[in-house]
Amino acid sequence: MYDDDKKTILVVDDEQSIIDILVYNLKKEGYNTIEATDGASAVEIALAQKPDLILLDIMLPKMDGLTVCKKVKNALNVPILILSAKDEELDKIVGLELGADDYITKPFSVRELMARVKANLRKSEGNIAVPEAKDLKEEHKIQVGDLLLDTDKFEVKVRGEKIDLTVREFEVLKYLATQPGQIVSRELLLEKVWGYEYFGDIRTVDVTVRRIREKIEEDTTNPQILVTKRGVGYYIARPEES
């Protein structure tokens, strides 16, 4: 039975046996589920029903998972977790570059999958703007030099220009901007922003940081806002440091 009070997860895979396993465990955890067995129907269902999270296989008939990810992310700000038997570094990076929030390689443990589902839902839910809060003023703004974040509007501006970020990119930038000049390790970012520890892959952080830089930096080879401390981590430069 469908419960409007529960989070809804779209499960996309061309193997019904895998869908059945995922659906069984997701329902046991208290989620609603909807299903798609090919890429084209996955996009159609996602845009029509607007699920809270998508579990997405890469190898799909009619439209591959990476294309599905790109099309859905262009229309919806929904967490997408890619599930794939392919363990190539390129596949992971391409998926993240297209806006995927996480990447899990088959075979995976149910415990790991549920941990990542919960973490991504929790982070996504925490970034939904509350309508009643729209009139709140400066306490919802973080400014460091040319970088301005409005946490109420979920909006980022650099040198006065509005920048379009995903939920994950915004969360990374916000976490760093609240402590300018403070170097944060990739492991700590993974824990604080993605919401899990040893299950995570720190390369996910690197790809997300690179994607942010492509949007906010004038010269990505010489970043002035989001800076790397080699071998340690990342930080937002104070104006006098940039």
C-alpha positions as CSV (number, residue, x, y, z in Angstrom):
1,M,0.0,0.0,0.0
2,Y,1.3,3.5,-0.9
3,D,1.7,5.8,2.0
4,D,1.9,9.6,1.3
5,D,3.8,10.1,4.6
6,K,6.7,7.9,3.5
7,K,9.6,8.7,1.2
8,T,9.3,7.3,-2.3
9,I,12.2,5.6,-4.1
10,L,12.4,4.9,-7.8
11,V,14.3,1.7,-8.5
12,V,15.7,1.4,-12.0
13,D,17.2,-1.9,-13.2
14,D,16.7,-4.2,-16.2
15,E,16.9,-7.3,-14.0
16,Q,13.6,-7.9,-12.2
17,S,15.3,-10.1,-9.6
18,I,17.5,-7.2,-8.5
19,I,14.5,-4.9,-8.4
20,D,12.6,-7.4,-6.3
21,I,15.5,-7.6,-3.8
22,L,15.8,-3.9,-3.6
23,V,12.1,-3.3,-3.3
24,Y,11.8,-5.9,-0.5
25,N,14.5,-4.3,1.6
26,L,13.4,-0.7,0.9
27,K,9.8,-1.5,1.9
28,K,11.1,-3.2,5.0
29,E,12.9,0.0,5.9
30,G,9.6,1.9,5.5
31,Y,9.9,3.4,2.0
32,N,7.4,3.5,-0.9
33,T,8.9,2.2,-4.1
34,I,8.2,2.6,-7.8
35,E,10.0,0.6,-10.5
36,A,11.3,1.0,-14.1
37,T,13.2,-1.6,-16.2
38,D,14.5,0.7,-19.0
39,G,16.0,4.1,-19.2
40,A,13.2,5.8,-21.2
41,S,10.5,4.8,-18.8
42,A,12.7,5.7,-15.9
43,V,12.9,9.4,-17.1
44,E,9.2,9.5,-17.8
45,I,8.3,8.1,-14.3
46,A,10.8,10.3,-12.5
47,L,9.5,13.5,-14.1
48,A,5.9,12.5,-13.6
49,Q,6.0,11.2,-10.0
50,K,9.0,13.1,-8.6
51,P,10.4,10.5,-6.3
52,D,12.5,11.5,-3.2
53,L,15.5,9.4,-4.4
54,I,16.5,7.2,-7.4
55,L,18.5,4.0,-7.4
56,L,19.8,3.8,-11.0
57,D,21.6,1.1,-12.9
58,I,23.9,2.1,-15.7
59,M,23.4,-0.7,-18.2
60,L,19.8,-0.2,-19.3
61,P,17.8,-0.9,-22.5
62,K,16.5,2.1,-24.6
63,M,18.5,4.7,-22.7
64,D,21.7,4.1,-20.6
65,G,21.7,5.1,-16.9
66,L,24.2,8.0,-17.4
67,T,21.8,9.6,-19.9
68,V,18.9,9.1,-17.6
69,C,20.9,10.7,-14.8
70,K,21.7,13.8,-16.9
71,K,18.1,14.2,-18.1
72,V,16.6,13.8,-14.7
73,K,19.1,16.1,-13.0
74,N,18.4,18.8,-15.6
75,A,14.7,18.8,-14.5
76,L,14.7,17.7,-10.8
77,N,16.9,18.2,-7.8
78,V,16.6,14.6,-6.6
79,P,19.4,12.4,-5.1
80,I,20.5,9.8,-7.6
81,L,22.5,6.7,-6.5
82,I,24.1,4.9,-9.4
83,L,24.2,1.1,-9.0
84,S,26.5,-0.7,-11.4
85,A,28.5,-3.8,-11.9
86,K,31.0,-1.7,-13.7
87,D,33.9,-0.7,-11.4
88,E,35.8,1.4,-13.8
89,E,37.1,4.7,-12.4
90,L,35.9,6.5,-15.6
91,D,32.3,5.3,-15.1
92,K,32.2,6.6,-11.5
93,I,33.7,10.0,-12.5
94,V,31.3,10.4,-15.5
95,G,28.3,9.5,-13.2
96,L,29.4,12.1,-10.6
97,E,30.1,14.7,-13.3
98,L,26.6,14.3,-14.6
99,G,25.2,15.0,-11.2
100,A,24.9,11.6,-9.5
101,D,25.1,12.0,-5.7
102,D,26.6,8.6,-5.0
103,Y,28.0,5.4,-6.8
104,I,27.7,1.9,-5.5
105,T,29.3,-1.1,-7.2
106,K,27.5,-4.4,-7.5
107,P,27.6,-6.7,-5.6
108,F,26.9,-4.5,-2.5
109,S,25.6,-5.3,0.9
110,V,22.0,-4.4,1.8
111,R,23.4,-2.7,5.0
112,E,25.7,-0.5,2.9
113,L,22.9,0.4,0.4
114,M,20.5,1.3,3.2
115,A,23.1,3.5,4.9
116,R,23.7,5.4,1.7
117,V,20.0,5.8,1.0
118,K,19.3,7.1,4.5
119,A,22.3,9.5,4.3
120,N,21.3,10.9,0.9
121,L,17.7,11.3,1.9
122,R,18.7,13.0,5.1
123,K,20.9,15.5,3.4
124,S,18.4,16.2,0.6
125,E,15.6,16.8,3.1
126,G,17.7,19.2,5.1
127,N,18.1,21.4,2.0
128,I,14.5,21.9,1.2
129,A,13.6,25.6,1.6
130,V,10.8,26.3,4.1
131,P,8.3,28.7,2.6
132,E,7.7,30.4,5.9
133,A,11.4,31.3,6.2
134,K,11.6,33.3,3.0
135,D,11.4,36.6,4.8
136,L,14.4,35.8,7.1
137,K,17.3,38.1,6.6
138,E,21.1,38.2,7.1
139,E,21.3,35.3,9.5
140,H,20.7,33.0,6.6
141,K,23.6,34.4,4.5
142,I,27.2,33.4,4.5
143,Q,29.7,35.7,2.8
144,V,33.4,35.1,2.3
145,G,35.0,37.5,-0.2
146,D,33.3,37.1,-3.6
147,L,31.3,34.1,-2.4
148,L,27.8,34.6,-1.0
149,L,25.5,31.8,0.1
150,D,21.9,32.2,1.0
151,T,21.0,29.1,3.0
152,D,17.3,30.1,3.1
153,K,17.0,30.4,-0.7
154,F,19.5,27.6,-1.4
155,E,21.3,30.1,-3.6
156,V,25.0,30.8,-4.3
157,K,26.4,33.9,-5.9
158,V,30.0,34.6,-7.0
159,R,30.9,38.2,-7.7
160,G,27.2,38.9,-7.9
161,E,26.4,36.2,-10.4
162,K,24.0,33.4,-9.4
163,I,25.6,30.0,-9.7
164,D,23.5,26.8,-10.2
165,L,24.7,24.0,-7.8
166,T,23.3,20.6,-6.9
167,V,22.3,19.8,-3.4
168,R,25.6,18.1,-2.7
169,E,27.7,20.8,-4.2
170,F,25.9,23.4,-2.2
171,E,26.4,21.4,1.0
172,V,30.1,21.1,0.5
173,L,30.5,24.8,-0.2
174,K,28.3,25.7,2.8
175,Y,30.2,23.5,5.2
176,L,33.5,25.0,4.1
177,A,32.2,28.6,4.0
178,T,31.1,28.4,7.6
179,Q,34.7,28.1,8.6
180,P,36.8,30.1,6.1
181,G,40.5,29.4,6.2
182,Q,40.0,26.1,8.1
183,I,41.4,23.1,6.2
184,V,38.9,20.2,6.1
185,S,40.0,16.7,5.2
186,R,38.2,14.7,2.5
187,E,37.3,12.1,5.1
188,L,35.6,14.7,7.3
189,L,33.7,16.2,4.3
190,L,32.5,12.7,3.4
191,E,31.2,12.2,6.9
192,K,29.7,15.6,7.4
193,V,28.2,16.2,3.9
194,W,27.5,12.7,2.6
195,G,26.6,11.4,6.1
196,Y,28.7,8.2,6.3
197,E,32.2,7.2,7.0
198,Y,34.0,4.0,5.9
199,F,31.3,3.1,3.3
200,G,32.3,6.2,1.3
201,D,34.9,6.8,-1.4
202,I,37.0,9.9,-0.9
203,R,37.3,10.3,-4.7
204,T,33.7,11.3,-4.6
205,V,34.7,14.4,-2.7
206,D,37.5,15.2,-5.2
207,V,35.1,15.0,-8.2
208,T,32.5,17.1,-6.4
209,V,35.1,19.8,-5.5
210,R,36.3,19.8,-9.1
211,R,32.7,20.3,-10.3
212,I,32.2,23.2,-7.9
213,R,35.4,24.9,-9.1
214,E,34.3,24.7,-12.7
215,K,31.3,26.8,-11.7
216,I,32.7,29.3,-9.3
217,E,36.4,29.8,-10.2
218,E,37.6,32.1,-13.0
219,D,40.7,29.9,-13.4
220,T,40.3,26.3,-12.2
221,T,44.1,25.8,-12.5
222,N,44.6,28.5,-9.9
223,P,41.6,28.5,-7.6
224,Q,41.1,31.6,-5.5
225,I,37.9,30.6,-3.6
226,L,37.9,26.8,-3.0
227,V,41.5,26.0,-2.4
228,T,43.4,22.7,-2.0
229,K,46.0,22.1,0.8
230,R,47.9,19.3,-0.8
231,G,47.8,16.1,1.1
232,V,45.5,17.6,3.8
233,G,42.2,18.7,2.4
234,Y,40.2,21.8,1.2
235,Y,39.3,25.2,2.5
236,I,37.5,28.4,1.5
237,A,40.1,31.2,1.3
238,R,39.6,34.3,3.4
239,P,39.7,37.5,1.2
240,E,43.2,38.3,2.4
241,E,44.4,34.8,1.4
242,S,43.0,34.7,-2.1
